[in-house]
Amino acid sequence: MASLISLVWRLLGREWRSGELRVIMLALLVAVTATTAIGFFVDRLERTMYRQSAELLGGDLLIRRSSSAPSKWVNQAEQLNLAQTEMIEFPSVVVFKEQMVLTAVKAVESPYPLVGWLTTGASFGETEGTKVKFSPEPGEVWLERRLFHQLKLQLGDTIELGATELKVTRVLLYESDRGGDFYTLAPRALMNKGDLAAAEIIQPGSRVRYKWLVSGDDIQVNQLLKWLQPRLAATDRLTTLKEGRPALHKAINRAQRYLGLATLMAVLLAGVAIAIGAKHFATRHFDQVAIMRCLGGQSPLIGKLYLGQLLVLALIVSVVGCVAGFILHWLFVILMAELLPANLPLPGLWPAYLGLLTGVVAILGFALPPIISLQQVSALRVFRRELVPPPLSSYLIYGVAFTALSVLLWQFTGEWWMTLGLLIAVAGVGLVVWFGLQWGVKTVFARIQLLQWPLAVRLSLNHLQRQAGLTATQLLAFGLTLLAMTVILVVRTDLLTQWQRELPPKTPNYFAINIPLADQQLVADWFEGHQVEITQLYPIIRGRLTAINSKPVKQAVSKEQQTDNALNRELNLTWRDELPPRNELVDGLWWAKDKVSQEVSIEHELAKRLNIKLGDQLTFTIAGQNLEATVTSLREVNWESFQPNFYMIFPKPVLEPFAATYLTSFHLPADKQRLLAELVKEFPAITLLDVAAMLNQVRLILTQVTSAIEYVLLFVFAAGLAVLYAAIKGTLADRIQEGGVMRALGASRQQIRQCQFIEFAALGGVAGLLAALGTEIVCRLLYSERFDLTYQTNVWLWLGLPVLGSSVIAVIGLWSSRRVITESPMVVLRES
């Protein structure tokens, strides 16, 4: 074994100095560097994004329940060194000088907030406020601004809350953990949890909601999550960072999928380059292996020697690639320093493991078949150089590559269905294209030659037609390169366009809710008078879904569905004569304006979760009355639009008999923030909800992702160039020999150059058409299954890719094969 390892090192050193492994090394280095650099950067970006999301949730994990967290939960969190806190929310009446206002009270304890901040004002007229990381002291209370208007309070006054008195010490302007609670209608009062006993507010039967928040290291949080899930009651509602803020999660999810796709494309292209380079490497060593066979070398020994070289090379290059990737990701961080937080968390070790795995799997999957063929070289090749080893079974070649692709796809996507779908698509398209190309090259190019084309054209086409298999391989390699680059660019462009469309510059950053019916027109006139554009005023009626098809809702759904939030709280119901903006009918029909019927339209994701279908009868309880309606349509709702959205929409005549308040949203620029105080002063009943922090958070994440995408494209281009270089270099020896023969027969350098240009341009043009077809297929699959986007055929792809392919491949081909016209014909013929 020691002698074998020593021989492997000696052979590898010689190959290293001769440059025989240059293509494989370059491709492998690109693959590993791309994987690790993107992996390290995405890991840190993901940790940052979720940390920013945690600010809007209040922690890393939230459980809402009807009673305090059990002591076992608290002890388990303590054992895992996790920070934890519990909040208690309940409605109560705040009294001041015989005036009373219904208030949403939140009682908190230290530490609070775990993640995020509170914005408070030290004076009533303060609008900007100060971010703080502490809560009221015992005996104190912080109140929202509108309570000051309604109760005519001043800072320092004492209010009554239950059986206790509390001193008003601050104006509560913003709670980061309240960012997505759009429909908490009552104003907020924040008190210390230690004052609850004296207040004597919470009694048996009181309407109380407990929130248990946990924050800490991701590993410990996940351990607690796994420990908690089987212990949760049916009424407990668990919220993690992924479910807590759908807009943020969807942005993060799309970003991860795109960056993973880009990495996969880079690795796939590098794998193709490795396969081409390995085939060229094996062909160049046929003579060496034949001599080894004459000296007594056996097939197993030969296989071990060359496979050992590639494995050692894979380990060395993978380690170098991991180090290069880590350094490169720091460069990304420096370039994006203005967009990233100052305390960016360090990455984990997973990207390095993935980089090493990518290097080894890429070598074994794409370079193993050509190395196996070396074992089949006959010793007779020493005398008859035309002898080549018998071709390997196609099942072996494609099976090994298919297995390697499966491993890499699974590592990058983590989803079996996505992995299987892409593999089937790649295998199906690859086989069709391979056999179709060979048939096309043999027939189409042969027929074109019969036409009266110039001599250079006929010579080029004849060369392509005579080597149909090699031509098909080059077309597939060039086409795959253009396909990968085009898919990445198209998806990147459409993703950025979609994000800009979802969050235009004047996206609403405030919601005005709890607008009384009597003030509806006055509020609309006030906004118009101050030149602030608002969305339509939506009526809100609070109602609970109590039955499905006359069966109590808890009996009509499964045990898992019983914990759905929509079944454990009142829903915000509204009416509309027309389909709301950014809503799309998935199934069913919208009702006619002149038709009065008991209908309801439901958001299709909620319908899917609860197994509600068209024609089902839903029963709602509204203000003690039952309302029945038939599901006549399902809607897709864009929850990321920061516009008023609803699960349930009814025709106006159905909900009009019930008392309603109104809601609208609007965009208020920074120079008009003073209008908020005027609005609350003129309409004290209105609740203003500031979603600017969440909106800015989403925009920041999208900006970070956009910048990351720009840098990731460089890896795909580098991998594509590696494929082009490998494909052209693999045929360079044959081209030099043919060029030498042509020059010996009287062909000029200009004629040979023309033939090469026409050949490469033809290959590039056909590869461009293949890339356009492949882009259509791949993008339609990715858009529907991975990115939730709608793909539209782009005519410019069909027109531009053939031209681009011809130009790029012709230029690169001419530059890479310049030795064809510089080598002396005499030297070429002597070496042949």
C-alpha positions in Angstrom: 0.0 0.0 0.0 2.8 2.4 0.9 4.5 1.8 -2.5 1.2 2.4 -4.3 0.7 5.7 -2.5 4.2 6.7 -3.2 3.8 5.9 -6.9 0.5 7.8 -7.0 2.3 10.9 -5.6 5.1 10.6 -8.1 2.8 10.3 -11.1 0.6 13.1 -9.8 3.7 15.4 -9.4 4.7 14.7 -13.0 1.2 15.3 -14.4 1.1 18.5 -12.3 4.3 19.8 -13.8 3.3 18.8 -17.3 -0.1 20.6 -17.1 -2.1 17.5 -18.1 -4.6 18.0 -15.3 -5.0 21.8 -15.9 -8.5 21.6 -17.2 -9.7 19.3 -14.4 -8.0 21.4 -11.7 -9.5 24.6 -13.1 -13.0 23.2 -13.3 -12.8 21.5 -9.9 -11.5 24.7 -8.3 -14.3 26.7 -9.8 -16.9 24.2 -8.5 -15.5 24.0 -5.0 -14.8 27.8 -4.7 -18.3 28.6 -5.9 -19.9 26.2 -3.6 -18.0 27.3 -0.5 -18.0 31.1 -1.2 -21.7 31.1 -1.9 -22.3 28.8 1.0 -20.4 30.8 3.5 -22.0 34.1 2.3 -25.5 32.7 2.2 -25.1 31.1 5.6 -24.1 34.5 7.1 -26.8 36.3 5.1 -29.4 33.7 6.2 -28.4 34.1 9.9 -28.6 37.9 9.5 -32.0 37.7 7.8 -33.5 35.5 10.5 -32.0 37.7 13.2 -33.7 40.6 11.6 -36.9 38.6 11.3 -36.6 37.8 15.0 -36.8 41.5 15.8 -40.3 41.6 14.3 -41.4 38.4 16.1 -39.8 39.3 19.4 -37.7 36.2 19.6 -36.7 33.0 17.8 -39.7 31.0 18.9 -43.1 32.1 20.2 -45.9 30.0 21.7 -49.3 31.5 22.3 -51.5 29.7 24.8 -54.4 30.2 27.3 -52.3 29.7 30.4 -48.7 30.3 31.6 -45.9 28.1 30.2 -45.4 24.9 32.3 -42.5 24.8 34.6 -41.1 21.9 32.5 -40.8 24.1 29.5 -39.1 26.9 31.5 -36.6 24.4 33.0 -35.9 22.9 29.6 -35.1 26.3 28.1 -32.9 27.1 31.1 -31.0 23.8 30.6 -30.3 24.8 27.0 -29.1 28.3 28.1 -31.9 30.1 26.2 -33.2 33.5 27.1 -36.9 33.5 27.8 -39.7 35.7 28.8 -43.5 35.6 29.1 -46.0 38.3 28.2 -49.6 38.4 29.2 -52.1 40.2 27.0 -55.7 40.9 28.0 -58.4 43.6 27.4 -59.1 45.9 30.2 -60.4 49.4 31.0 -58.1 52.3 31.8 -59.7 54.9 34.0 -58.7 58.5 34.5 -60.9 61.1 36.2 -64.1 59.2 35.6 -63.2 58.6 31.9 -62.8 55.0 30.7 -61.2 53.6 27.5 -61.0 49.9 26.5 -57.3 49.1 26.2 -55.2 46.2 25.1 -52.9 45.6 28.0 -49.6 43.9 27.8 -47.8 42.8 31.0 -44.1 42.1 30.6 -41.2 40.9 32.7 -37.5 41.3 32.4 -35.8 40.5 30.0 -38.1 42.3 27.6 -37.8 42.7 24.7 -35.7 39.6 24.0 -35.0 40.7 20.4 -35.9 44.0 18.9 -36.8 47.2 20.6 -39.4 49.6 21.9 -39.7 53.1 20.7 -40.9 55.5 23.4 -41.2 59.3 23.7 -40.3 61.3 26.8 -42.9 63.9 25.9 -46.3 63.8 24.4 -45.4 65.8 21.3 -42.4 63.7 20.4 -42.8 61.9 17.1 -39.3 60.3 16.4 -38.9 58.7 19.8 -36.0 56.8 21.3 -35.3 53.1 20.9 -35.0 51.4 24.3 -34.3 47.8 25.4 -36.1 47.9 28.7 -39.7 47.8 30.0 -41.7 49.8 32.6 -40.6 49.6 36.2 -43.1 48.3 38.8 -45.7 51.0 39.4 -45.3 52.5 36.0 -47.2 52.2 32.7 -46.5 53.3 29.1 -49.4 54.3 27.0 -50.0 54.8 23.3 -50.4 58.3 22.1 -54.1 58.1 21.3 -54.9 57.3 24.9 -53.5 60.7 25.8 -56.1 62.3 23.5 -59.0 60.1 24.6 -58.3 60.5 28.4 -56.7 64.0 28.2 -53.7 62.7 30.0 -50.3 64.2 30.7 -47.1 62.5 31.4 -46.8 62.0 35.2 -50.5 61.5 35.7 -51.8 58.4 37.5 -54.3 56.1 35.8 -56.4 53.3 37.4 -56.0 49.8 36.0 -58.1 47.3 37.9 -57.5 47.6 41.6 -54.2 49.4 41.3 -52.9 52.8 40.3 -50.0 53.2 37.8 -48.0 56.3 36.9 -47.8 57.2 33.2 -44.0 57.7 32.5 -43.6 57.3 28.7 -45.4 57.5 25.4 -45.4 54.2 23.7 -44.7 54.8 20.0 -43.7 51.4 18.6 -43.2 47.7 19.6 -41.1 45.8 17.1 -42.8 42.5 18.1 -46.2 44.0 17.2 -45.1 44.7 13.6 -47.4 42.2 11.9 -50.4 42.3 14.2 -52.5 44.4 11.8 -55.9 44.2 13.5 -55.3 44.8 17.2 -57.9 47.5 17.4 -57.6 48.7 21.0 -54.8 51.1 22.0 -51.9 49.6 23.9 -50.9 49.9 27.5 -47.6 48.4 28.6 -47.2 47.5 32.3 -44.8 45.5 34.5 -45.9 41.9 35.1 -45.2 42.4 38.8 -48.2 44.7 39.1 -50.7 42.2 37.9 -51.4 40.7 41.4 -52.2 44.0 42.9 -54.4 44.9 39.9 -56.6 41.8 40.5 -57.6 41.9 36.8 -57.0 38.3 35.8 -59.7 36.1 37.3 -61.0 32.6 36.4 -62.7 32.9 33.0 -60.9 36.1 32.0 -60.0 36.5 28.4 -56.2 36.3 28.6 -53.5 35.3 26.1 -50.1 34.2 27.3 -47.0 34.6 25.0 -43.9 32.6 25.8 -40.9 33.8 23.9 -37.5 32.1 23.6 -34.3 33.3 22.0 -30.7 32.0 21.7 -28.4 29.9 19.6 -30.0 28.2 16.6 -28.9 24.7 17.6 -30.4 25.0 21.1 -33.5 26.6 19.8 -34.0 23.7 17.4 -33.4 21.3 20.2 -36.1 23.0 22.3 -38.4 23.0 19.3 -38.1 19.3 18.8 -38.6 18.7 22.5 -41.7 21.0 22.6 -43.6 19.8 19.5 -44.9 16.5 20.9 -45.8 18.3 24.2 -48.0 21.0 22.7 -51.7 21.1 23.4 -54.2 21.4 20.6 -54.9 25.0 21.6 -51.2 26.0 21.7 -50.0 28.0 18.7 -46.4 27.7 17.8 -44.7 30.3 15.6 -41.1 30.2 14.4 -39.2 32.7 12.3 -40.4 31.1 9.1 -44.1 31.3 9.9 -43.9 34.5 11.9 -43.5 37.0 9.0 -44.6 35.6 5.7 -43.3 38.5 3.7 -39.8 38.2 5.1 -39.8 34.4 4.9 -40.9 34.4 1.2 -38.1 36.9 0.4 -35.6 34.8 2.2 -36.9 31.6 0.6 -36.7 32.9 -2.9 -33.2 34.2 -2.3 -32.0 30.9 -0.9 -33.6 29.0 -3.9 -32.0 31.3 -6.4 -28.5 31.2 -4.8 -28.8 27.4 -4.5 -29.8 27.2 -8.2 -26.9 29.4 -9.2 -24.5 27.2 -7.2 -25.9 24.1 -8.7 -25.6 25.5 -12.2 -21.9 26.4 -11.6 -21.2 22.9 -10.2 -23.0 21.3 -13.1 -21.0 23.2 -15.7 -17.8 22.5 -13.8 -18.8 18.8 -13.8 -19.2 18.9 -17.6 -15.8 20.5 -17.9 -14.3 17.8 -15.6 -15.9 15.1 -17.8 -14.4 16.6 -20.9 -11.0 17.1 -19.3 -10.9 13.6 -17.9 -11.7 12.1 -21.3 -8.9 14.1 -22.9 -6.6 13.1 -20.0 -7.4 9.4 -20.5 -6.9 9.6 -24.2 -3.5 11.2 -23.8 -2.4 8.4 -21.5 -3.4 5.4 -23.7 0.3 5.0 -24.8 1.6 5.2 -21.3 -0.9 2.6 -20.0 0.0 0.3 -23.0 3.7 0.4 -21.9 2.7 -0.3 -18.3 0.8 -3.3 -19.6 3.8 -4.5 -21.4 5.8 -4.3 -18.2 3.4 -6.4 -16.3 0.9 -3.9 -15.0 -2.5 -5.4 -14.3 -5.8 -3.7 -14.8 -6.7 -3.3 -11.1 -3.3 -1.7 -10.4 -3.7 0.7 -13.3 -7.1 1.7 -12.2 -5.9 2.3 -8.6 -3.0 4.5 -9.9 -5.1 6.8 -12.0 -8.1 6.9 -9.7 -5.8 7.6 -6.8 -4.3 10.5 -8.6 -7.7 12.0 -9.2 -8.9 11.5 -5.6 -5.7 13.1 -4.2 -6.1 15.9 -6.7 -9.8 16.3 -5.6 -8.8 16.5 -1.9 -6.0 19.0 -2.6 -8.1 21.2 -4.9 -11.1 21.0 -2.6 -9.1 22.2 0.4 -7.7 25.0 -1.7 -11.2 25.8 -3.0 -12.6 25.9 0.5 -9.9 28.3 1.7 -10.4 30.4 -1.5 -14.2 30.4 -1.0 -13.9 31.5 2.6 -11.5 34.4 1.6 -13.8 35.3 -1.3 -16.9 35.4 0.8 -15.1 38.0 3.0 -14.6 40.1 -0.1 -18.4 39.9 -0.7 -19.0 41.1 2.9 -16.5 44.0 2.4 -18.1 45.0 -0.9 -21.6 44.9 0.7 -20.6 46.4 4.1 -23.0 49.3 3.7 -26.0 46.9 3.3 -25.1 44.4 6.0 -25.3 44.8 9.8 -22.1 45.6 11.7 -22.3 42.5 13.9 -22.7 40.0 11.0 -22.7 36.5 12.6 -19.9 34.1 11.6 -20.7 31.2 9.3 -20.9 27.6 10.3 -18.8 24.7 9.0 -21.5 23.2 6.7 -20.4 25.1 3.6 -16.8 23.7 4.0 -18.2 20.2 4.3 -20.4 20.8 1.2 -17.4 22.1 -0.7 -15.3 19.0 0.1 -18.2 16.8 -0.8 -18.7 18.6 -4.1 -15.1 18.1 -5.0 -15.0 14.4 -4.3 -18.4 13.7 -5.9 -17.7 15.8 -9.0 -14.4 13.8 -9.6 -16.0 10.4 -9.0 -19.2 11.2 -10.9 -17.8 12.9 -14.0 -14.2 11.7 -14.3 -14.5 8.0 -13.2 -15.8 6.6 -16.5 -12.8 7.8 -18.6 -10.4 6.5 -16.0 -12.1 3.1 -16.0 -11.6 2.9 -19.8 -7.8 3.1 -19.2 -7.9 -0.4 -17.6 -9.1 -1.7 -21.0 -6.1 -0.4 -23.0 -4.4 -3.3 -24.8 -0.6 -3.9 -24.7 -0.7 -4.2 -28.5 -1.2 -0.5 -28.8 2.6 -0.2 -28.5 2.7 -1.6 -32.0 -0.7 -0.5 -33.4 -1.5 3.0 -32.1 -4.9 2.9 -33.8 -6.0 0.4 -31.1 -8.3 2.1 -28.6 -10.1 0.5 -25.6 -13.6 -0.7 -26.3 -16.2 1.9 -25.4 -17.7 1.6 -22.0 -21.4 0.9 -21.6 -23.5 4.0 -21.8 -25.4 2.7 -18.8 -22.2 2.9 -16.7 -21.2 6.4 -18.0 -24.6 8.0 -17.6 -25.4 6.0 -14.4 -22.3 7.3 -12.6 -22.9 10.9 -13.7 -26.6 10.5 -12.8 -25.7 9.3 -9.3 -23.3 12.2 -8.8 -25.9 14.7 -9.9 -28.5 13.1 -7.5 -26.1 13.5 -4.6 -25.3 17.1 -5.5 -28.9 18.1 -6.2 -30.0 16.6 -2.9 -27.4 18.5 -1.0 -28.2 21.8 -2.7 -32.0 21.6 -2.7 -32.8 19.4 0.3 -36.1 18.3 -1.4 -36.5 14.9 -2.9 -39.4 16.0 -5.2 -37.3 18.8 -6.6 -34.3 16.6 -7.0 -36.2 13.9 -8.8 -38.0 16.3 -11.0 -34.8 18.0 -12.1 -33.0 14.7 -12.7 -35.8 13.4 -14.8 -35.8 16.6 -16.8 -32.0 16.6 -17.2 -31.9 12.9 -18.2 -34.9 13.1 -20.6 -33.7 16.3 -22.3 -30.1 15.0 -22.4 -31.0 11.7 -24.1 -33.3 13.3 -26.6 -30.8 16.1 -27.4 -27.9 13.6 -27.6 -29.5 11.2 -30.1 -31.3 14.1 -31.9 -28.0 16.0 -32.4 -26.2 13.0 -33.8 -29.1 12.4 -36.3 -29.2 16.1 -37.1 -25.5 16.4 -37.6 -25.4 13.4 -39.9 -28.5 14.3 -42.0 -28.9 18.1 -41.9 -25.3 19.0 -42.3 -24.9 16.4 -45.1 -27.7 17.9 -47.0 -26.4 21.4 -46.6 -23.1 20.4 -48.1 -24.9 19.5 -51.4 -25.8 23.2 -51.9 -23.5 25.5 -53.7 -21.7 26.9 -50.7 -18.2 28.4 -50.7 -15.4 25.9 -50.2 -14.7 27.0 -46.6 -18.3 26.4 -45.7 -18.4 22.9 -47.2 -15.1 22.0 -45.6 -16.3 23.1 -42.2 -19.7 21.3 -42.5 -18.0 18.2 -43.8 -15.7 18.1 -40.8 -18.7 18.5 -38.4 -20.6 15.7 -40.3 -17.7 13.2 -40.3 -17.3 13.5 -36.5 -21.0 13.4 -35.6 -20.4 12.1 -32.1 -17.8 14.7 -31.2 -19.9 17.4 -32.8 -22.9 16.4 -30.7 -20.8 16.4 -27.6 -19.5 19.9 -28.3 -23.0 21.1 -29.1 -24.3 19.7 -25.9 -21.5 21.3 -23.9 -21.9 24.7 -25.5 -25.7 24.5 -25.3 -25.6 23.6 -21.6 -23.2 26.4 -20.9 -25.4 29.0 -22.7 -28.5 27.4 -21.0 -27.1 27.7 -17.5 -26.0 31.3 -18.0 -29.3 32.3 -19.6 -31.4 30.6 -16.9 -29.5 32.4 -14.1 -29.8 35.7 -15.9 -33.5 35.3 -16.7 -34.5 34.2 -13.2 -32.4 37.0 -11.7 -34.1 39.6 -13.9 -37.6 38.3 -13.2 -37.0 38.0 -9.5 -35.8 41.6 -9.2 -38.7 42.8 -11.3 -41.1 40.9 -9.2 -39.6 42.3 -6.0 -39.8 45.8 -7.3 -43.4 45.2 -8.4 -44.4 43.9 -5.0 -42.7 46.8 -3.1 -43.0 49.9 -5.3 -41.6 53.2 -3.9 -45.0 54.3 -2.5 -45.9 51.0 -0.8 -48.2 51.8 2.2 -46.2 52.1 5.4 -49.1 52.9 7.7 -52.5 51.2 8.4 -55.4 53.3 9.8 -57.9 50.9 11.4 -60.9 51.1 13.7 -62.4 54.0 11.6 -66.0 54.4 12.7 -68.7 54.4 10.1 -69.7 58.0 11.0 -66.1 59.1 10.3 -65.6 57.2 7.1 -66.1 60.1 4.7 -64.5 62.6 7.0 -61.3 60.5 7.2 -61.2 60.2 3.4 -61.7 63.9 3.0 -58.9 64.6 5.6 -56.4 62.5 3.6 -57.4 64.1 0.3 -57.1 67.6 1.9 -53.5 66.8 3.0 -52.7 65.2 -0.4 -52.1 61.8 1.0 -53.2 58.9 -1.2 -55.0 56.0 0.5 -56.2 52.6 -0.5 -59.9 52.0 -0.6 -61.6 52.0 2.7 -62.4 48.4 3.7 -65.2 47.5 6.1 -64.2 45.1 8.9 -66.6 42.8 10.7 -65.1 40.4 13.3 -66.4 36.9 13.1 -65.4 33.3 14.0 -65.7 30.3 11.7 -67.7 27.8 13.7 -68.9 25.1 11.3 -68.1 23.5 8.0 -71.0 21.8 6.2 -73.1 22.0 9.4 -70.5 20.2 11.4 -68.7 22.0 14.3 -65.4 23.2 12.9 -63.3 21.1 15.4 -65.1 18.0 14.2 -64.9 18.8 10.5 -61.1 19.1 10.4 -58.4 16.7 11.4 -56.5 16.9 14.7 -53.5 18.5 13.1 -55.8 21.2 11.4 -57.4 22.0 14.8 -54.4 24.1 15.7 -54.7 26.3 12.7 -54.7 30.0 13.8 -57.8 30.7 11.7 -59.9 28.4 13.8 -58.7 29.7 17.1 -59.5 33.4 16.8 -61.9 35.8 15.2 -61.3 36.5 11.6 -61.6 39.9 9.9 -64.4 39.7 7.4 -65.1 42.2 4.7 -67.3 42.8 1.6 -66.4 43.7 -1.9 -68.4 44.0 -5.1 -65.3 43.5 -7.2 -62.2 41.3 -6.9 -59.6 43.3 -4.8 -56.3 44.4 -6.3 -53.5 41.8 -6.1 -56.0 39.0 -5.7 -56.4 36.4 -8.4 -59.2 33.9 -8.8 -57.8 30.3 -8.6 -61.2 28.5 -8.9 -64.8 29.4 -9.1 -66.6 32.6 -10.1 -66.9 36.1 -8.6 -70.5 37.1 -7.8 -72.5 39.5 -9.9 -73.2 43.0 -8.5 -76.9 42.7 -9.0 -77.2 39.2 -7.5 -77.9 38.9 -3.8 -76.9 35.5 -2.4 -75.2 33.9 0.6 -71.7 33.5 -0.9 -68.2 33.7 0.3 -64.8 33.8 -1.3 -61.9 32.2 0.7 -58.1 32.5 0.3 -57.0 29.3 -1.4 -54.1 28.5 1.0 -56.4 28.5 4.0 -59.0 26.5 2.0 -56.2 24.0 1.2 -55.2 23.7 4.9 -58.7 23.1 6.1 -59.8 21.0 3.1 -62.5 23.5 2.1 -63.8 23.1 -1.4 -66.2 25.0 -3.8 -69.8 24.4 -2.7 -69.0 23.8 1.0 -71.2 25.5 3.5 -69.5 27.7 6.1 -71.0 29.0 9.3 -69.8 32.1 11.0 -70.7 33.6 14.4 -70.8 37.4 14.3 -71.8 39.3 17.4 -73.8 36.3 18.7 -75.6 35.7 15.4 -74.9 32.8 13.0 -74.3 33.5 9.3 -74.2 30.8 6.6 -72.5 31.2 3.2 -71.5 28.9 0.3 -68.0 28.9 -1.0 -68.2 30.0 -4.6 -64.6 31.1 -5.3 -61.0 30.6 -4.2 -58.5 33.5 -4.3 -54.7 33.7 -4.4 -53.7 36.6 -2.1 -50.4 38.5 -2.3 -49.7 38.8 1.4 -46.3 40.5 0.7 -47.9 43.6 -0.9 -48.5 45.5 2.4 -52.1 46.2 1.2 -55.2 45.2 3.2 -55.9 41.5 2.6 -58.5 39.2 3.9 -59.1 35.4 4.2 -62.9 35.8 3.7 -64.7 38.2 1.4 -68.6 38.4 1.1 -71.0 40.2 -1.1 -72.0 43.5 0.4 -75.7 42.6 1.1 -74.6 39.6 3.2 -72.5 41.6 5.8 -74.1 45.0 5.5 -76.6 44.3 8.4 -73.6 43.9 10.8 -71.8 46.8 12.5 -68.5 47.5 10.9 -65.4 49.6 11.3 -63.2 50.6 8.4 -59.6 50.1 7.5 -57.3 51.7 5.0 -53.5 52.0 4.3 -51.4 54.8 3.0 -47.8 55.9 2.3 -46.6 58.8 4.4 -43.1 60.2 3.5 -40.7 61.2 6.2 -41.4 65.0 5.6 -45.1 64.5 6.5 -44.7 62.5 9.7 -46.1 65.4 11.7 -49.5 64.7 10.1 -49.9 61.6 12.2 -50.3 63.6 15.4 -52.9 65.8 13.7 -54.8 62.7 12.4 -55.0 61.1 15.9 -56.0 64.4 17.4 -58.8 65.0 15.0 -60.0 61.3 15.0 -59.1 59.9 18.4 -60.8 56.6 17.8 -58.5 55.7 14.9 -55.7 53.2 15.5 -52.5 53.8 13.5 -50.3 50.8 12.8 -46.8 51.6 11.7 -45.4 48.9 9.4 -42.5 51.0 8.1 -40.1 49.0 10.2 -41.2 45.7 8.6 -41.3 47.3 5.1 -37.8 48.6 5.6 -36.7 45.2 6.8 -38.0 43.5 3.7 -36.5 46.1 1.4 -33.1 45.8 3.2 -33.2 42.0 2.8 -34.1 42.3 -0.9 -31.3 44.8 -1.4 -28.8 42.4 0.3 -30.0 39.5 -1.9 -29.9 41.6 -5.0 -26.3 42.5 -4.4 -25.4 38.9 -3.6 -27.0 37.7 -6.8 -24.8 40.1 -8.9 -21.7 38.5 -7.4 -22.9 34.9 -7.7 -23.3 35.4 -11.4 -19.5 35.6 -11.7 -19.2 32.0 -10.6 -21.6 30.8 -13.2 -19.7 32.7 -15.9 -16.4 31.3 -14.7 -17.8 27.7 -14.8 -19.2 28.4 -18.2 -15.8 29.6 -19.5 -14.2 26.4 -18.0 -16.6 24.3 -20.1 -15.8 26.2 -23.2 -12.1 26.0 -22.6 -12.3 22.2 -21.9 -14.5 21.5 -24.9 -12.2 23.4 -27.3 -8.9 22.1 -25.7 -10.2 18.5 -25.9 -10.2 18.8 -29.7 -7.1 20.9 -30.1 -4.7 18.0 -30.8 -6.9 16.8 -33.7 -7.4 20.3 -35.0 -3.6 20.8 -35.1 -3.1 17.6 -37.0 -5.8 18.4 -39.5 -4.4 21.9 -39.9 -1.0 20.6 -40.6 -2.3 18.2 -43.2 -4.3 21.0 -44.9 -1.3 23.3 -45.0 0.9 20.5 -46.4 -1.7 20.1 -49.2 -1.6 23.9 -50.0 -4.2 25.5 -47.8 -3.4 29.0 -46.6 -3.6 30.2 -43.0 -6.5 32.4 -44.0 -8.5 29.5 -45.4 -7.9 27.4 -42.3 -8.9 30.4 -40.2 -12.1 30.8 -42.2 -13.0 27.1 -41.8 -12.5 27.3 -38.1 -14.6 30.5 -37.8 -17.4 28.9 -39.7 -17.3 25.7 -37.7 -17.3 27.5 -34.3 -20.0 29.9 -35.5 -22.2 27.0 -36.6 -21.7 25.2 -33.3 -22.5 28.4 -31.4 -25.6 29.1 -33.4 -27.1 25.7 -33.0 -26.0 25.7 -29.3 -27.9 29.0 -28.9 -31.1 27.5 -30.3 -30.7 24.5 -27.9 -30.2 26.9 -25.0 -33.3 28.9 -25.9 -35.4 25.7 -26.0 -33.8 24.5 -22.7 -34.4 27.9 -21.1 -38.1 27.7 -21.9 -38.4 24.2 -20.4 -36.3 24.8 -17.3 -37.7 28.3 -16.5 -41.3 27.1 -16.7 -40.5 24.3 -14.3 -38.6 26.5 -11.9 -41.0 29.4 -12.0 -44.0 27.2 -11.1 -42.4 24.8 -8.6 -39.7 26.9 -6.9 -40.3 30.7 -7.3 -44.0 31.1 -7.5 -43.7 33.3 -10.6 -45.3 33.3 -14.0 -43.0 32.6 -16.9 -43.7 34.3 -20.2 -42.0 33.3 -23.4 -39.3 35.8 -24.4 -38.9 36.1 -28.2 -35.6 37.8 -27.8 -34.1 34.7 -26.4 -34.8 32.8 -29.6 -33.4 35.6 -31.7 -30.5 36.7 -29.5 -29.0 33.4 -28.1 -28.1 32.0 -31.6 -26.3 35.2 -32.5 -24.7 35.5 -29.1 -23.6 31.8 -29.2 -22.1 32.2 -32.6 -20.2 35.3 -31.7 -18.9 34.2 -28.3 -18.0 30.6 -29.2 -16.4 31.8 -32.5 -14.2 34.3 -30.7 -13.2 31.9 -27.9 -12.7 29.1 -30.3 -10.4 31.1 -32.6 -8.4 32.4 -29.7 -8.0 28.9 -28.1 -7.1 27.1 -31.3 -4.6 29.7 -32.6 -1.8 27.0 -32.5 -3.5 25.3 -35.4 -2.0 27.9 -37.8 1.2 28.6 -35.9 2.5 25.0 -35.7 4.9 24.0 -38.4 3.3 21.4 -40.8 6.5 19.4 -40.9 6.6 19.1 -37.1 2.9 18.1 -37.0 3.4 15.4 -39.7 6.5 14.0 -38.0 4.6 13.6 -34.7 1.6 12.0 -36.3 
